[in-house]
Amino acid sequence: MIESKSFRWNECRALAALLGIVVMGLSAPAQSDEHALDTLQVHGFLSQALVVTDNNNFFGQSSQDEGSIEFTEIGLNVSLRPHQDVLVAAQVLSRRAGGNSSDAEPKLDYGLIDYQMISDQGRTFGVQLGRIKNPFGFYNQTRDVAFTRPSILLPQSIYFDRTRSMALTGDGLTFYLEQRLSNGVLRGQFGLGKPQAGDDLSDTLQLQRISGTFDPQQSTIAQVRYEHDGGRVVAAISNANVRSQIESHQSGVSDGDFYFTPWVFSLQYNQELWSVTTEYALRRSGLKNFNQSSVNFDTTGESWYIQYARRFANDWQWLMRYDSLTSNRADRNGKSFEASTGGSVPAHTQFADDLTVGLQWTPHPQVMLAGEYHHVDGTGWLPIQDNPDSSATSRRWSMWLFQLSLRF
């Protein structure tokens, strides 16, 4: 199994840099200490869910007894403007989604310095430095805050929870431009840095064929987004080129490279009481440069969903969504993959079609209750840690989720 190198030292350096910028900003002559402290904002959130499945497990032993309560998100974020053109922001996140209790250890979710070089009525141009949330699709940058999600679970075909570390953040810098037009806003972002490489990647990305260590390399991510008529129509294109060296621990197998190059096309139409959202993704990934050809591979996956959300009675919303995942467009039913494993890994691990119905109630701006039902054909996005024996999983399964969310 491939492991990832620790990012603990990078996290410490990022926190130290943030503290240094805050101190320097507070001493800058451009604005007084008192005025800078007036911009200090501290916010937090907490979400606790109950997950119940009839077959398979999701975020803990959800198919046993009364289900699993091992889906918890706790976050604390802080922001400060030491200068009118400089923003310092960071968030610490504790998140448990199945697994063992050590998974809930608080970690630096993001920590950045944002400097706006140009800011006027028509245009904003700036740069961010630090650990930055990746601009990927509509929801990735705010995915851990339940109040920003249309449902308890985001569409798993695109916003994988079982490989979230790679998509979530990167350590580096991002340039951004916002151009305000006569009837819309055009936004662009381009980031360069090293992605995270958590322990969630190995089995999910078909890397179980080799024992080794991830060493993430400089990667890029970009997004162009247009909002028309005050957000009535929103469209975006996202692309990433993620690279990592793999140091082989396997006798007779050389070091090699991993690559992941997804494209995501996003479209949303909003009215006062309802919204329609759809996203489509092509995900090319593989291994190359190993001295054994059987280790190398190249595959293109496909994902898409369509979602309808309706708001009513001021503080209620219901949602319906169809979500489809195909791990390999050349083997949509997974039969070839199953044959290549000698039948030890079922074909249904290579796809998932999910019909979701959900309901949210927000009785107070700081309190939200939500529930949703999933009927799934396939196990393409089931967490490996909760289902270590894929041959024991069921192709067709159902899931109920209930969640309480708070924020301040």
TORZAGU-307251 format. One record per residue (C-alpha): residue number from 1; residue in one letter; x, y, z. Coordinates in steps of 0.02 Angstrom, whole numbers. Example, Ala and Ser with C-alpha at 12.3 -4.5 7.8 and 13.67 -1.06 7.14 Angstrom:
# residues 2
pt num:1, residuo:a, x:615, y:-225, z:390
pt num:2, residuo:s, x:684, y:-53, z:357
***
This chain:
# residues 408
pt num:1, residuo:m, x:0, y:0, z:0
pt num:2, residuo:i, x:60, y:174, z:-41
pt num:3, residuo:e, x:82, y:293, z:105
pt num:4, residuo:s, x:98, y:483, z:109
pt num:5, residuo:k, x:237, y:587, z:185
pt num:6, residuo:s, x:186, y:689, z:336
pt num:7, residuo:f, x:135, y:870, z:313
pt num:8, residuo:r, x:154, y:911, z:498
pt num:9, residuo:w, x:310, y:1017, z:470
pt num:10, residuo:n, x:226, y:1114, z:329
pt num:11, residuo:e, x:78, y:1149, z:443
pt num:12, residuo:c, x:192, y:1218, z:578
pt num:13, residuo:r, x:282, y:1329, z:453
pt num:14, residuo:a, x:116, y:1393, z:385
pt num:15, residuo:l, x:54, y:1439, z:558
pt num:16, residuo:a, x:219, y:1525, z:599
pt num:17, residuo:a, x:209, y:1626, z:439
pt num:18, residuo:l, x:31, y:1680, z:477
pt num:19, residuo:l, x:78, y:1737, z:651
pt num:20, residuo:g, x:225, y:1834, z:580
pt num:21, residuo:i, x:117, y:1923, z:453
pt num:22, residuo:v, x:-11, y:1970, z:586
pt num:23, residuo:v, x:125, y:2044, z:697
pt num:24, residuo:m, x:203, y:2141, z:553
pt num:25, residuo:g, x:32, y:2200, z:494
pt num:26, residuo:l, x:-18, y:2264, z:664
pt num:27, residuo:s, x:142, y:2366, z:673
pt num:28, residuo:a, x:123, y:2439, z:498
pt num:29, residuo:p, x:99, y:2628, z:493
pt num:30, residuo:a, x:-41, y:2616, z:366
pt num:31, residuo:q, x:-169, y:2584, z:500
pt num:32, residuo:s, x:-175, y:2582, z:690
pt num:33, residuo:d, x:-176, y:2427, z:799
pt num:34, residuo:e, x:-351, y:2470, z:859
pt num:35, residuo:h, x:-419, y:2484, z:683
pt num:36, residuo:a, x:-339, y:2318, z:632
pt num:37, residuo:l, x:-413, y:2230, z:783
pt num:38, residuo:d, x:-584, y:2298, z:734
pt num:39, residuo:t, x:-575, y:2186, z:580
pt num:40, residuo:l, x:-544, y:2028, z:682
pt num:41, residuo:q, x:-677, y:1896, z:651
pt num:42, residuo:v, x:-694, y:1726, z:734
pt num:43, residuo:h, x:-821, y:1598, z:678
pt num:44, residuo:g, x:-852, y:1415, z:708
pt num:45, residuo:f, x:-965, y:1271, z:663
pt num:46, residuo:l, x:-1012, y:1097, z:721
pt num:47, residuo:s, x:-1106, y:959, z:632
pt num:48, residuo:q, x:-1156, y:788, z:697
pt num:49, residuo:a, x:-1238, y:656, z:589
pt num:50, residuo:l, x:-1319, y:486, z:608
pt num:51, residuo:v, x:-1291, y:367, z:461
pt num:52, residuo:v, x:-1398, y:211, z:437
pt num:53, residuo:t, x:-1376, y:88, z:293
pt num:54, residuo:d, x:-1461, y:-76, z:252
pt num:55, residuo:n, x:-1305, y:-149, z:170
pt num:56, residuo:n, x:-1122, y:-95, z:162
pt num:57, residuo:n, x:-1047, y:33, z:282
pt num:58, residuo:f, x:-1027, y:220, z:262
pt num:59, residuo:f, x:-933, y:325, z:390
pt num:60, residuo:g, x:-924, y:188, z:520
pt num:61, residuo:q, x:-1021, y:28, z:550
pt num:62, residuo:s, x:-1182, y:104, z:485
pt num:63, residuo:s, x:-1263, y:-61, z:437
pt num:64, residuo:q, x:-1257, y:-127, z:616
pt num:65, residuo:d, x:-1372, y:-93, z:765
pt num:66, residuo:e, x:-1441, y:84, z:760
pt num:67, residuo:g, x:-1315, y:149, z:634
pt num:68, residuo:s, x:-1157, y:254, z:648
pt num:69, residuo:i, x:-1129, y:424, z:731
pt num:70, residuo:e, x:-949, y:432, z:668
pt num:71, residuo:f, x:-977, y:581, z:553
pt num:72, residuo:t, x:-929, y:739, z:647
pt num:73, residuo:e, x:-862, y:906, z:585
pt num:74, residuo:i, x:-796, y:1042, z:702
pt num:75, residuo:g, x:-711, y:1198, z:636
pt num:76, residuo:l, x:-645, y:1362, z:701
pt num:77, residuo:n, x:-588, y:1501, z:584
pt num:78, residuo:v, x:-514, y:1673, z:610
pt num:79, residuo:s, x:-478, y:1819, z:493
pt num:80, residuo:l, x:-394, y:1988, z:514
pt num:81, residuo:r, x:-351, y:2136, z:403
pt num:82, residuo:p, x:-185, y:2207, z:464
pt num:83, residuo:h, x:-188, y:2321, z:312
pt num:84, residuo:q, x:-330, y:2375, z:199
pt num:85, residuo:d, x:-255, y:2271, z:57
pt num:86, residuo:v, x:-203, y:2121, z:162
pt num:87, residuo:l, x:-311, y:1983, z:235
pt num:88, residuo:v, x:-245, y:1846, z:349
pt num:89, residuo:a, x:-361, y:1696, z:374
pt num:90, residuo:a, x:-348, y:1520, z:444
pt num:91, residuo:q, x:-459, y:1376, z:494
pt num:92, residuo:v, x:-429, y:1226, z:604
pt num:93, residuo:l, x:-539, y:1076, z:568
pt num:94, residuo:s, x:-577, y:918, z:665
pt num:95, residuo:r, x:-667, y:794, z:554
pt num:96, residuo:r, x:-710, y:614, z:586
pt num:97, residuo:a, x:-791, y:512, z:448
pt num:98, residuo:g, x:-778, y:332, z:505
pt num:99, residuo:g, x:-605, y:262, z:538
pt num:100, residuo:n, x:-525, y:274, z:710
pt num:101, residuo:s, x:-530, y:416, z:836
pt num:102, residuo:s, x:-359, y:483, z:782
pt num:103, residuo:d, x:-439, y:540, z:619
pt num:104, residuo:a, x:-525, y:678, z:717
pt num:105, residuo:e, x:-361, y:759, z:769
pt num:106, residuo:p, x:-374, y:948, z:734
pt num:107, residuo:k, x:-278, y:998, z:578
pt num:108, residuo:l, x:-243, y:1158, z:484
pt num:109, residuo:d, x:-380, y:1158, z:353
pt num:110, residuo:y, x:-323, y:1319, z:270
pt num:111, residuo:g, x:-208, y:1461, z:318
pt num:112, residuo:l, x:-170, y:1601, z:197
pt num:113, residuo:i, x:-114, y:1779, z:168
pt num:114, residuo:d, x:-217, y:1872, z:38
pt num:115, residuo:y, x:-142, y:2029, z:-42
pt num:116, residuo:q, x:-249, y:2132, z:-161
pt num:117, residuo:m, x:-135, y:2224, z:-282
pt num:118, residuo:i, x:-279, y:2305, z:-377
pt num:119, residuo:s, x:-451, y:2343, z:-309
pt num:120, residuo:d, x:-569, y:2468, z:-389
pt num:121, residuo:q, x:-748, y:2476, z:-453
pt num:122, residuo:g, x:-711, y:2374, z:-608
pt num:123, residuo:r, x:-577, y:2251, z:-558
pt num:124, residuo:t, x:-494, y:2157, z:-415
pt num:125, residuo:f, x:-327, y:2069, z:-435
pt num:126, residuo:g, x:-231, y:1983, z:-297
pt num:127, residuo:v, x:-127, y:1838, z:-236
pt num:128, residuo:q, x:-147, y:1713, z:-94
pt num:129, residuo:l, x:-3, y:1622, z:-10
pt num:130, residuo:g, x:-12, y:1475, z:109
pt num:131, residuo:r, x:-127, y:1324, z:124
pt num:132, residuo:i, x:-270, y:1365, z:6
pt num:133, residuo:k, x:-437, y:1281, z:-31
pt num:134, residuo:n, x:-438, y:1224, z:-212
pt num:135, residuo:p, x:-562, y:1308, z:-331
pt num:136, residuo:f, x:-638, y:1146, z:-393
pt num:137, residuo:g, x:-819, y:1143, z:-451
pt num:138, residuo:f, x:-953, y:1240, z:-359
pt num:139, residuo:y, x:-934, y:1172, z:-182
pt num:140, residuo:n, x:-755, y:1118, z:-146
pt num:141, residuo:q, x:-694, y:1278, z:-62
pt num:142, residuo:t, x:-833, y:1275, z:69
pt num:143, residuo:r, x:-874, y:1089, z:73
pt num:144, residuo:d, x:-841, y:1064, z:260
pt num:145, residuo:v, x:-969, y:1193, z:317
pt num:146, residuo:a, x:-1140, y:1109, z:319
pt num:147, residuo:f, x:-1233, y:1274, z:295
pt num:148, residuo:t, x:-1150, y:1297, z:124
pt num:149, residuo:r, x:-1196, y:1124, z:59
pt num:150, residuo:p, x:-1361, y:1090, z:-28
pt num:151, residuo:s, x:-1367, y:919, z:57
pt num:152, residuo:i, x:-1281, y:823, z:197
pt num:153, residuo:l, x:-1172, y:735, z:69
pt num:154, residuo:l, x:-1112, y:824, z:-86
pt num:155, residuo:p, x:-1126, y:727, z:-250
pt num:156, residuo:q, x:-997, y:591, z:-218
pt num:157, residuo:s, x:-958, y:563, z:-401
pt num:158, residuo:i, x:-866, y:731, z:-405
pt num:159, residuo:y, x:-837, y:780, z:-223
pt num:160, residuo:f, x:-763, y:616, z:-163
pt num:161, residuo:d, x:-758, y:602, z:25
pt num:162, residuo:r, x:-647, y:450, z:16
pt num:163, residuo:t, x:-510, y:544, z:-79
pt num:164, residuo:r, x:-546, y:718, z:-13
pt num:165, residuo:s, x:-366, y:755, z:42
pt num:166, residuo:m, x:-304, y:773, z:-137
pt num:167, residuo:a, x:-446, y:886, z:-197
pt num:168, residuo:l, x:-467, y:991, z:-41
pt num:169, residuo:t, x:-312, y:1101, z:-21
pt num:170, residuo:g, x:-138, y:1137, z:-83
pt num:171, residuo:d, x:16, y:1221, z:-10
pt num:172, residuo:g, x:74, y:1360, z:-126
pt num:173, residuo:l, x:5, y:1518, z:-204
pt num:174, residuo:t, x:-149, y:1568, z:-304
pt num:175, residuo:f, x:-176, y:1719, z:-415
pt num:176, residuo:y, x:-355, y:1780, z:-437
pt num:177, residuo:l, x:-442, y:1909, z:-546
pt num:178, residuo:e, x:-621, y:1973, z:-533
pt num:179, residuo:q, x:-684, y:2078, z:-678
pt num:180, residuo:r, x:-852, y:2163, z:-654
pt num:181, residuo:l, x:-949, y:2178, z:-818
pt num:182, residuo:s, x:-1108, y:2271, z:-865
pt num:183, residuo:n, x:-1222, y:2123, z:-822
pt num:184, residuo:g, x:-1111, y:1998, z:-737
pt num:185, residuo:v, x:-948, y:1955, z:-649
pt num:186, residuo:l, x:-804, y:1855, z:-723
pt num:187, residuo:r, x:-686, y:1771, z:-599
pt num:188, residuo:g, x:-525, y:1678, z:-632
pt num:189, residuo:q, x:-405, y:1584, z:-518
pt num:190, residuo:f, x:-239, y:1499, z:-551
pt num:191, residuo:g, x:-145, y:1405, z:-416
pt num:192, residuo:l, x:26, y:1326, z:-405
pt num:193, residuo:g, x:80, y:1217, z:-261
pt num:194, residuo:k, x:94, y:1045, z:-182
pt num:195, residuo:p, x:-68, y:948, z:-152
pt num:196, residuo:q, x:-107, y:852, z:5
pt num:197, residuo:a, x:-85, y:664, z:-5
pt num:198, residuo:g, x:-179, y:582, z:136
pt num:199, residuo:d, x:-195, y:397, z:173
pt num:200, residuo:d, x:-362, y:395, z:82
pt num:201, residuo:l, x:-287, y:389, z:-93
pt num:202, residuo:s, x:-206, y:219, z:-113
pt num:203, residuo:d, x:-346, y:93, z:-137
pt num:204, residuo:t, x:-466, y:220, z:-210
pt num:205, residuo:l, x:-348, y:268, z:-351
pt num:206, residuo:q, x:-305, y:87, z:-392
pt num:207, residuo:l, x:-131, y:104, z:-317
pt num:208, residuo:q, x:-144, y:-55, z:-214
pt num:209, residuo:r, x:-38, y:-141, z:-347
pt num:210, residuo:i, x:122, y:-68, z:-273
pt num:211, residuo:s, x:195, y:-29, z:-102
pt num:212, residuo:g, x:271, y:144, z:-93
pt num:213, residuo:t, x:266, y:323, z:-29
pt num:214, residuo:f, x:183, y:476, z:-105
pt num:215, residuo:d, x:297, y:627, z:-131
pt num:216, residuo:p, x:184, y:764, z:-202
pt num:217, residuo:q, x:261, y:875, z:-336
pt num:218, residuo:q, x:220, y:1049, z:-397
pt num:219, residuo:s, x:44, y:1044, z:-470
pt num:220, residuo:t, x:-77, y:1169, z:-545
pt num:221, residuo:i, x:-262, y:1207, z:-529
pt num:222, residuo:a, x:-367, y:1337, z:-619
pt num:223, residuo:q, x:-547, y:1393, z:-630
pt num:224, residuo:v, x:-643, y:1517, z:-735
pt num:225, residuo:r, x:-815, y:1564, z:-668
pt num:226, residuo:y, x:-949, y:1681, z:-736
pt num:227, residuo:e, x:-1101, y:1744, z:-641
pt num:228, residuo:h, x:-1235, y:1825, z:-747
pt num:229, residuo:d, x:-1373, y:1943, z:-692
pt num:230, residuo:g, x:-1335, y:1941, z:-506
pt num:231, residuo:g, x:-1305, y:1753, z:-502
pt num:232, residuo:r, x:-1461, y:1699, z:-596
pt num:233, residuo:v, x:-1347, y:1597, z:-709
pt num:234, residuo:v, x:-1179, y:1532, z:-647
pt num:235, residuo:a, x:-1055, y:1436, z:-755
pt num:236, residuo:a, x:-880, y:1373, z:-717
pt num:237, residuo:i, x:-739, y:1268, z:-789
pt num:238, residuo:s, x:-610, y:1192, z:-672
pt num:239, residuo:n, x:-451, y:1098, z:-716
pt num:240, residuo:a, x:-307, y:1025, z:-617
pt num:241, residuo:n, x:-142, y:941, z:-656
pt num:242, residuo:v, x:-92, y:845, z:-500
pt num:243, residuo:r, x:75, y:756, z:-497
pt num:244, residuo:s, x:166, y:651, z:-369
pt num:245, residuo:q, x:321, y:544, z:-369
pt num:246, residuo:i, x:304, y:372, z:-293
pt num:247, residuo:e, x:453, y:301, z:-202
pt num:248, residuo:s, x:439, y:114, z:-223
pt num:249, residuo:h, x:459, y:0, z:-72
pt num:250, residuo:q, x:437, y:-155, z:-178
pt num:251, residuo:s, x:584, y:-262, z:-228
pt num:252, residuo:g, x:618, y:-258, z:-414
pt num:253, residuo:v, x:501, y:-110, z:-446
pt num:254, residuo:s, x:576, y:60, z:-484
pt num:255, residuo:d, x:510, y:228, z:-429
pt num:256, residuo:g, x:375, y:302, z:-539
pt num:257, residuo:d, x:248, y:442, z:-555
pt num:258, residuo:f, x:64, y:467, z:-519
pt num:259, residuo:y, x:-42, y:593, z:-615
pt num:260, residuo:f, x:-221, y:654, z:-601
pt num:261, residuo:t, x:-295, y:779, z:-725
pt num:262, residuo:p, x:-481, y:813, z:-699
pt num:263, residuo:w, x:-593, y:933, z:-795
pt num:264, residuo:v, x:-755, y:992, z:-713
pt num:265, residuo:f, x:-892, y:1087, z:-805
pt num:266, residuo:s, x:-1021, y:1170, z:-692
pt num:267, residuo:l, x:-1187, y:1256, z:-729
pt num:268, residuo:q, x:-1322, y:1325, z:-615
pt num:269, residuo:y, x:-1486, y:1418, z:-644
pt num:270, residuo:n, x:-1566, y:1509, z:-498
pt num:271, residuo:q, x:-1738, y:1580, z:-469
pt num:272, residuo:e, x:-1809, y:1654, z:-310
pt num:273, residuo:l, x:-1876, y:1489, z:-243
pt num:274, residuo:w, x:-1785, y:1355, z:-341
pt num:275, residuo:s, x:-1618, y:1308, z:-419
pt num:276, residuo:v, x:-1557, y:1181, z:-546
pt num:277, residuo:t, x:-1374, y:1130, z:-538
pt num:278, residuo:t, x:-1274, y:1011, z:-646
pt num:279, residuo:e, x:-1090, y:967, z:-655
pt num:280, residuo:y, x:-995, y:851, z:-772
pt num:281, residuo:a, x:-817, y:788, z:-746
pt num:282, residuo:l, x:-687, y:691, z:-842
pt num:283, residuo:r, x:-548, y:621, z:-731
pt num:284, residuo:r, x:-390, y:553, z:-810
pt num:285, residuo:s, x:-270, y:466, z:-691
pt num:286, residuo:g, x:-133, y:338, z:-693
pt num:287, residuo:l, x:41, y:277, z:-652
pt num:288, residuo:k, x:191, y:293, z:-769
pt num:289, residuo:n, x:380, y:272, z:-779
pt num:290, residuo:f, x:386, y:112, z:-676
pt num:291, residuo:n, x:505, y:-20, z:-745
pt num:292, residuo:q, x:367, y:-151, z:-743
pt num:293, residuo:s, x:233, y:-119, z:-872
pt num:294, residuo:s, x:103, y:-211, z:-769
pt num:295, residuo:v, x:112, y:-73, z:-639
pt num:296, residuo:n, x:83, y:69, z:-761
pt num:297, residuo:f, x:-95, y:113, z:-812
pt num:298, residuo:d, x:-197, y:255, z:-885
pt num:299, residuo:t, x:-384, y:273, z:-863
pt num:300, residuo:t, x:-518, y:405, z:-886
pt num:301, residuo:g, x:-667, y:412, z:-769
pt num:302, residuo:e, x:-830, y:505, z:-794
pt num:303, residuo:s, x:-945, y:589, z:-669
pt num:304, residuo:w, x:-1103, y:693, z:-678
pt num:305, residuo:y, x:-1256, y:743, z:-579
pt num:306, residuo:i, x:-1413, y:846, z:-598
pt num:307, residuo:q, x:-1495, y:923, z:-446
pt num:308, residuo:y, x:-1656, y:1018, z:-411
pt num:309, residuo:a, x:-1679, y:1116, z:-249
pt num:310, residuo:r, x:-1840, y:1202, z:-195
pt num:311, residuo:r, x:-1858, y:1326, z:-52
pt num:312, residuo:f, x:-2025, y:1349, z:37
pt num:313, residuo:a, x:-2102, y:1418, z:197
pt num:314, residuo:n, x:-1952, y:1535, z:221
pt num:315, residuo:d, x:-1840, y:1412, z:314
pt num:316, residuo:w, x:-1867, y:1245, z:224
pt num:317, residuo:q, x:-1786, y:1169, z:71
pt num:318, residuo:w, x:-1807, y:1002, z:-16
pt num:319, residuo:l, x:-1691, y:926, z:-144
pt num:320, residuo:m, x:-1688, y:788, z:-274
pt num:321, residuo:r, x:-1530, y:731, z:-363
pt num:322, residuo:y, x:-1468, y:596, z:-480
pt num:323, residuo:d, x:-1280, y:565, z:-469
pt num:324, residuo:s, x:-1179, y:449, z:-581
pt num:325, residuo:l, x:-999, y:388, z:-567
pt num:326, residuo:t, x:-901, y:281, z:-691
pt num:327, residuo:s, x:-722, y:239, z:-642
pt num:328, residuo:n, x:-670, y:193, z:-818
pt num:329, residuo:r, x:-762, y:250, z:-974
pt num:330, residuo:a, x:-689, y:102, z:-1070
pt num:331, residuo:d, x:-761, y:-21, z:-943
pt num:332, residuo:r, x:-924, y:57, z:-884
pt num:333, residuo:n, x:-997, y:-100, z:-805
pt num:334, residuo:g, x:-833, y:-150, z:-722
pt num:335, residuo:k, x:-832, y:-325, z:-797
pt num:336, residuo:s, x:-658, y:-310, z:-871
pt num:337, residuo:f, x:-590, y:-245, z:-706
pt num:338, residuo:e, x:-670, y:-390, z:-612
pt num:339, residuo:a, x:-593, y:-514, z:-735
pt num:340, residuo:s, x:-421, y:-434, z:-714
pt num:341, residuo:t, x:-429, y:-469, z:-527
pt num:342, residuo:g, x:-479, y:-650, z:-552
pt num:343, residuo:g, x:-652, y:-609, z:-485
pt num:344, residuo:s, x:-587, y:-557, z:-314
pt num:345, residuo:v, x:-649, y:-377, z:-336
pt num:346, residuo:p, x:-831, y:-359, z:-393
pt num:347, residuo:a, x:-876, y:-260, z:-549
pt num:348, residuo:h, x:-993, y:-150, z:-449
pt num:349, residuo:t, x:-843, y:-67, z:-363
pt num:350, residuo:q, x:-813, y:26, z:-526
pt num:351, residuo:f, x:-975, y:125, z:-537
pt num:352, residuo:a, x:-1113, y:204, z:-431
pt num:353, residuo:d, x:-1281, y:279, z:-477
pt num:354, residuo:d, x:-1362, y:372, z:-332
pt num:355, residuo:l, x:-1540, y:440, z:-320
pt num:356, residuo:t, x:-1552, y:562, z:-174
pt num:357, residuo:v, x:-1699, y:649, z:-91
pt num:358, residuo:g, x:-1662, y:773, z:49
pt num:359, residuo:l, x:-1744, y:899, z:166
pt num:360, residuo:q, x:-1669, y:1045, z:264
pt num:361, residuo:w, x:-1747, y:1152, z:400
pt num:362, residuo:t, x:-1662, y:1309, z:464
pt num:363, residuo:p, x:-1767, y:1369, z:614
pt num:364, residuo:h, x:-1630, y:1493, z:660
pt num:365, residuo:p, x:-1487, y:1565, z:555
pt num:366, residuo:q, x:-1366, y:1471, z:668
pt num:367, residuo:v, x:-1459, y:1304, z:676
pt num:368, residuo:m, x:-1499, y:1180, z:538
pt num:369, residuo:l, x:-1579, y:1008, z:539
pt num:370, residuo:a, x:-1566, y:897, z:386
pt num:371, residuo:g, x:-1614, y:724, z:328
pt num:372, residuo:e, x:-1591, y:631, z:165
pt num:373, residuo:y, x:-1613, y:462, z:82
pt num:374, residuo:h, x:-1497, y:381, z:-46
pt num:375, residuo:h, x:-1538, y:233, z:-156
pt num:376, residuo:v, x:-1374, y:175, z:-236
pt num:377, residuo:d, x:-1331, y:50, z:-372
pt num:378, residuo:g, x:-1144, y:15, z:-360
pt num:379, residuo:t, x:-1007, y:45, z:-231
pt num:380, residuo:g, x:-889, y:156, z:-330
pt num:381, residuo:w, x:-877, y:287, z:-192
pt num:382, residuo:l, x:-894, y:180, z:-36
pt num:383, residuo:p, x:-755, y:219, z:90
pt num:384, residuo:i, x:-622, y:82, z:84
pt num:385, residuo:q, x:-585, y:99, z:271
pt num:386, residuo:d, x:-765, y:53, z:313
pt num:387, residuo:n, x:-774, y:-90, z:187
pt num:388, residuo:p, x:-602, y:-172, z:181
pt num:389, residuo:d, x:-670, y:-329, z:95
pt num:390, residuo:s, x:-748, y:-268, z:-66
pt num:391, residuo:s, x:-808, y:-444, z:-108
pt num:392, residuo:a, x:-925, y:-435, z:43
pt num:393, residuo:t, x:-1013, y:-277, z:-16
pt num:394, residuo:s, x:-1185, y:-271, z:-95
pt num:395, residuo:r, x:-1213, y:-193, z:-265
pt num:396, residuo:r, x:-1381, y:-114, z:-219
pt num:397, residuo:w, x:-1399, y:-26, z:-53
pt num:398, residuo:s, x:-1491, y:114, z:35
pt num:399, residuo:m, x:-1436, y:247, z:159
pt num:400, residuo:w, x:-1523, y:369, z:277
pt num:401, residuo:l, x:-1431, y:519, z:350
pt num:402, residuo:f, x:-1488, y:641, z:485
pt num:403, residuo:q, x:-1383, y:790, z:537
pt num:404, residuo:l, x:-1385, y:932, z:664
pt num:405, residuo:s, x:-1276, y:1083, z:619
pt num:406, residuo:l, x:-1232, y:1236, z:722
pt num:407, residuo:r, x:-1128, y:1390, z:685
pt num:408, residuo:f, x:-1078, y:1554, z:765
***
